[in-house]
Amino acid sequence: MVATRYQNPGGGLNAAGRAFYNRQGMHLKPPVTHVTGPKSAARRHSFCARMRGNPGPMERDGKPTRKALALRKWHC
């Protein structure tokens, strides 16, 4: 579970969250919100395909889940 201070209210991780996980040996980049070239387009398409396939609801108690927020942020 990700600490709330690392979560972006709009979905995904904030810069502090990405820095926290990058210090642990991961390589996280910010979300692709605007496609600027073929590499970012491929990255966005890959994320959307993987994330849509994850099980879980898009809404819970009338509010969007973290999954739904992330998909919305990436314009999936």
C-alpha positions as CSV (number, residue, x, y, z in Angstrom):
1,M,0.0,0.0,0.0
2,V,1.3,3.4,-1.0
3,A,1.4,6.1,1.7
4,T,-1.1,8.8,1.2
5,R,1.6,11.5,1.1
6,Y,3.0,9.9,-2.1
7,Q,-0.4,9.7,-3.9
8,N,-1.4,12.3,-6.3
9,P,-5.1,13.2,-5.7
10,G,-5.7,13.1,-9.5
11,G,-4.3,9.5,-9.8
12,G,-0.9,7.9,-9.7
13,L,2.1,9.0,-7.7
14,N,3.4,12.5,-7.1
15,A,7.0,13.5,-7.6
16,A,7.9,12.6,-4.0
17,G,6.4,9.1,-4.4
18,R,8.3,8.5,-7.6
19,A,11.5,9.7,-5.9
20,F,10.9,7.4,-3.0
21,Y,10.5,4.3,-5.2
22,N,13.4,5.3,-7.4
23,R,15.7,5.4,-4.3
24,Q,14.6,1.8,-3.8
25,G,16.0,0.7,-7.2
26,M,12.9,1.2,-9.3
27,H,12.8,3.4,-12.4
28,L,9.5,5.3,-12.4
29,K,8.7,8.2,-14.8
30,P,5.9,10.7,-14.6
31,P,2.7,9.8,-16.5
32,V,2.3,10.6,-20.2
33,T,-0.4,13.3,-20.2
34,H,0.5,14.7,-23.6
35,V,2.0,12.6,-26.3
36,T,5.0,14.3,-27.7
37,G,6.5,11.6,-29.9
38,P,6.4,7.9,-30.8
39,K,8.2,6.7,-27.6
40,S,5.7,8.5,-25.3
41,A,2.8,7.3,-27.4
42,A,4.0,3.7,-27.2
43,R,4.5,4.1,-23.4
44,R,1.0,5.5,-23.0
45,H,-0.5,2.8,-25.1
46,S,1.3,0.1,-23.2
47,F,0.2,1.5,-19.8
48,C,-3.4,1.8,-20.9
49,A,-3.5,-1.8,-22.2
50,R,-1.9,-3.2,-19.0
51,M,-4.0,-1.1,-16.6
52,R,-7.3,-1.8,-18.2
53,G,-6.7,-5.5,-17.9
54,N,-6.3,-5.3,-14.2
55,P,-9.2,-6.7,-12.1
56,G,-11.1,-4.4,-9.9
57,P,-13.9,-1.9,-10.0
58,M,-13.7,1.6,-11.5
59,E,-15.9,3.0,-8.8
60,R,-16.4,2.3,-5.1
61,D,-19.1,4.0,-3.0
62,G,-19.8,6.4,-5.8
63,K,-16.2,7.6,-6.0
64,P,-13.6,6.6,-8.6
65,T,-11.0,4.1,-7.5
66,R,-7.2,4.7,-7.8
67,K,-7.3,2.6,-11.0
68,A,-10.0,4.8,-12.5
69,L,-8.1,8.0,-11.5
70,A,-4.8,6.7,-13.1
71,L,-6.6,5.7,-16.3
72,R,-8.2,9.1,-16.5
73,K,-4.8,10.9,-15.9
74,W,-3.2,8.9,-18.7
75,H,-6.2,9.7,-21.0
76,C,-7.0,6.0,-21.6
